[in-house]
């Protein structure tokens, strides 16, 4: 830590300066001036080193948040990619349930649009709408026994459930990364490097109900 390094360096400098002064028989006033100048230089160096460390720490945390959000997008995109096959399969056994199928198709489009943007809130809202629409489609399996026994339908159910598990992990990883970044940009001494590093508090990903 820079403050500790400065303290240790100051002690070392003091010993060296005093030793050198005794050999050269330097007056006390000159000795004090030398000590203050060297100490001031050490403080400046420590501040610079601390700033660089803070800058790198915040930049790394910020990049981690972006990467974590990308992980969420991967799973959301994967879930959305399963919907055309789901609509096709359900449509084979329940073609007249057009309203429900159109609803899930619209929800898929909204989710795809949200993942292309930068808003975390829009992603969460679109995911909640998507989950609701998919739930309505899955509920049709209770009304149509042939659909519920379809291998394609069962495979899609498993794939959607598997993707949801991975999405839950991705959401948690993202929120952990956000917590780390937000703590850095709001606490001393790292907050002083936040502006230069482009770091700012980021919003958490709200888990759909």
C-alpha positions as CSV (number, residue, x, y, z in Angstrom):
1,X,0.0,0.0,0.0
2,X,1.4,3.5,-0.9
3,X,1.0,5.0,2.6
4,X,2.9,2.2,4.2
5,X,5.6,2.4,1.5
6,X,5.9,6.1,2.1
7,X,6.4,5.6,5.9
8,X,9.0,2.9,5.4
9,X,10.8,4.9,2.7
10,X,10.7,8.0,5.0
11,X,12.4,6.1,7.8
12,X,15.1,4.8,5.4
13,X,15.6,8.2,3.9
14,X,16.0,9.7,7.4
15,X,18.6,7.2,8.4
16,X,20.5,7.7,5.1
17,X,20.4,11.5,5.3
18,X,21.5,11.6,8.9
19,X,24.3,9.2,8.2
20,X,25.5,11.2,5.2
21,X,25.2,14.4,7.2
22,X,27.4,13.1,10.0
23,X,30.1,12.1,7.4
24,X,29.9,15.5,5.7
25,X,29.3,17.5,8.9
26,X,26.2,19.2,7.2
27,X,24.4,21.9,9.3
28,X,21.1,20.9,10.8
29,X,19.1,23.3,8.7
30,X,20.5,22.0,5.5
31,X,19.9,18.4,6.7
32,X,16.2,19.2,7.4
33,X,15.8,20.8,4.0
34,X,17.2,17.7,2.3
35,X,15.0,15.4,4.3
36,X,11.8,17.4,3.5
37,X,12.6,17.5,-0.2
38,X,13.3,13.8,-0.4
39,X,10.2,13.1,1.6
40,X,8.1,15.3,-0.6
41,X,9.4,13.4,-3.7
42,X,8.5,10.1,-2.1
43,X,5.0,11.3,-1.4
44,X,4.6,12.4,-5.0
45,X,5.8,9.1,-6.3
46,X,3.6,7.2,-3.9
47,X,0.5,9.2,-5.0
48,X,1.4,8.5,-8.7
49,X,1.8,4.8,-8.0
50,X,-1.5,4.7,-6.0
51,X,-3.3,6.5,-8.9
52,X,-1.9,4.0,-11.4
53,X,-3.0,1.1,-9.2
54,X,-6.4,2.6,-8.7
55,X,-6.8,3.3,-12.4
56,X,-5.9,-0.3,-13.4
57,X,-8.1,-1.8,-10.6
58,X,-11.2,0.2,-11.7
59,X,-10.6,-0.4,-15.4
60,X,-10.3,-4.2,-14.8
61,X,-13.5,-4.2,-12.7
62,X,-15.3,-2.2,-15.4
63,X,-14.2,-4.6,-18.1
64,X,-15.3,-7.5,-16.0
65,X,-18.8,-6.0,-15.7
66,X,-19.0,-5.6,-19.5
67,X,-17.8,-9.2,-20.0
68,X,-20.4,-10.5,-17.5
69,X,-23.2,-8.6,-19.3
70,X,-22.0,-10.2,-22.5
71,X,-22.4,-13.6,-20.8
72,X,-26.0,-12.8,-20.0
73,X,-26.6,-11.8,-23.6
74,X,-25.2,-15.1,-24.8
75,X,-27.8,-17.0,-22.7
76,X,-30.6,-14.7,-23.6
77,X,-29.8,-15.0,-27.3
78,X,-29.7,-18.8,-26.9
79,X,-33.1,-18.8,-25.3
80,X,-34.5,-16.6,-28.0
81,X,-33.1,-18.9,-30.7
82,X,-35.2,-21.8,-29.4
83,X,-38.5,-20.0,-29.9
84,X,-39.0,-20.6,-33.7
85,X,-38.7,-24.3,-33.2
86,X,-41.0,-24.1,-30.2
87,X,-43.6,-22.2,-32.2
88,X,-43.3,-24.7,-35.0
89,X,-43.7,-27.7,-32.7
90,X,-46.6,-26.3,-30.7
91,X,-48.3,-25.1,-33.9
92,X,-48.4,-28.7,-35.2
93,X,-50.6,-29.7,-32.3
94,X,-52.3,-26.4,-31.4
95,X,-52.5,-24.3,-34.5
96,X,-55.5,-22.4,-33.3
97,X,-53.6,-21.1,-30.2
98,X,-52.4,-18.3,-32.5
99,X,-52.7,-15.5,-29.9
100,X,-50.3,-17.3,-27.5
101,X,-47.8,-18.1,-30.3
102,X,-47.9,-14.6,-31.6
103,X,-47.3,-13.3,-28.0
104,X,-44.2,-15.4,-27.5
105,X,-42.9,-14.4,-31.0
106,X,-43.3,-10.7,-30.0
107,X,-41.6,-11.3,-26.7
108,X,-38.7,-13.0,-28.6
109,X,-38.3,-9.9,-30.8
110,X,-38.4,-7.6,-27.8
111,X,-35.7,-9.7,-26.1
112,X,-33.5,-9.7,-29.1
113,X,-33.9,-5.9,-29.4
114,X,-33.0,-5.5,-25.7
115,X,-29.8,-7.5,-25.9
116,X,-28.7,-5.2,-28.8
117,X,-28.9,-2.2,-26.6
118,X,-27.0,-1.0,-23.5
119,X,-29.8,-0.8,-20.9
120,X,-29.7,-3.5,-18.3
121,X,-33.2,-2.5,-17.1
122,X,-34.5,-3.1,-20.6
123,X,-32.9,-6.6,-20.7
124,X,-34.5,-7.5,-17.4
125,X,-37.9,-6.2,-18.4
126,X,-37.7,-8.0,-21.8
127,X,-36.7,-11.2,-20.1
128,X,-39.6,-11.0,-17.7
129,X,-42.0,-10.6,-20.6
130,X,-40.3,-13.4,-22.4
131,X,-40.6,-15.8,-19.5
132,X,-44.3,-15.0,-19.1
133,X,-44.9,-15.7,-22.8
134,X,-42.9,-18.9,-22.8
135,X,-44.7,-20.1,-19.7
136,X,-48.1,-19.7,-21.5
137,X,-46.8,-21.8,-24.4
138,X,-45.5,-24.5,-22.0
139,X,-48.8,-24.6,-20.2
140,X,-50.4,-25.7,-23.5
141,X,-48.8,-29.1,-22.9
142,X,-51.3,-29.7,-20.2
143,X,-54.2,-29.1,-22.6
144,X,-52.8,-31.1,-25.5
145,X,-51.5,-34.5,-24.4
146,X,-50.1,-35.2,-27.9
147,X,-48.0,-32.1,-27.6
148,X,-46.8,-33.0,-24.1
149,X,-45.6,-36.4,-25.4
150,X,-43.8,-34.9,-28.4
151,X,-40.1,-35.6,-28.3
152,X,-39.4,-32.2,-29.9
153,X,-41.5,-30.4,-27.3
154,X,-39.8,-32.3,-24.4
155,X,-36.3,-31.6,-25.9
156,X,-37.2,-27.9,-26.2
157,X,-38.4,-27.9,-22.5
158,X,-35.1,-29.3,-21.4
159,X,-33.0,-26.9,-23.5
160,X,-35.0,-23.9,-22.2
161,X,-34.6,-25.1,-18.6
162,X,-30.8,-25.7,-19.1
163,X,-30.4,-22.2,-20.6
164,X,-32.3,-20.7,-17.6
165,X,-29.9,-22.4,-15.2
166,X,-26.9,-21.0,-17.1
167,X,-28.7,-17.6,-17.3
168,X,-29.2,-17.6,-13.5
169,X,-25.5,-18.2,-13.0
170,X,-24.6,-15.4,-15.5
171,X,-26.9,-13.0,-13.7
172,X,-25.3,-13.7,-10.4
173,X,-21.8,-13.3,-11.9
174,X,-22.8,-10.0,-13.4
175,X,-24.2,-8.7,-10.1
176,X,-21.1,-9.7,-8.2
177,X,-19.0,-7.9,-10.8
178,X,-21.2,-4.8,-10.4
179,X,-20.9,-4.9,-6.6
180,X,-17.1,-5.0,-6.9
181,X,-17.0,-2.0,-9.3
182,X,-19.5,0.1,-7.4
183,X,-17.5,-0.5,-4.2
184,X,-14.3,0.7,-5.8
185,X,-15.7,3.9,-7.4
186,X,-17.4,4.9,-4.1
187,X,-14.6,4.2,-1.6
188,X,-11.3,6.0,-0.8
189,X,-8.7,6.0,-2.3
190,X,-9.9,4.3,-5.4
191,X,-12.7,6.8,-6.1
192,X,-10.1,9.5,-6.9
193,X,-9.1,7.5,-10.0
194,X,-12.6,6.6,-11.1
195,X,-13.1,9.7,-13.3
196,X,-9.9,9.2,-15.2
197,X,-10.5,5.5,-15.6
198,X,-14.0,6.0,-16.9
199,X,-15.4,4.1,-14.0
200,X,-19.0,4.7,-12.7
201,X,-21.6,3.0,-10.7
202,X,-23.4,0.4,-12.7
203,X,-27.0,-0.9,-12.3
204,X,-27.7,-4.4,-11.0
205,X,-29.6,-6.9,-13.1
206,X,-33.0,-7.4,-11.5
207,X,-34.0,-11.1,-11.5
208,X,-37.4,-11.5,-13.2
209,X,-40.2,-12.5,-10.8
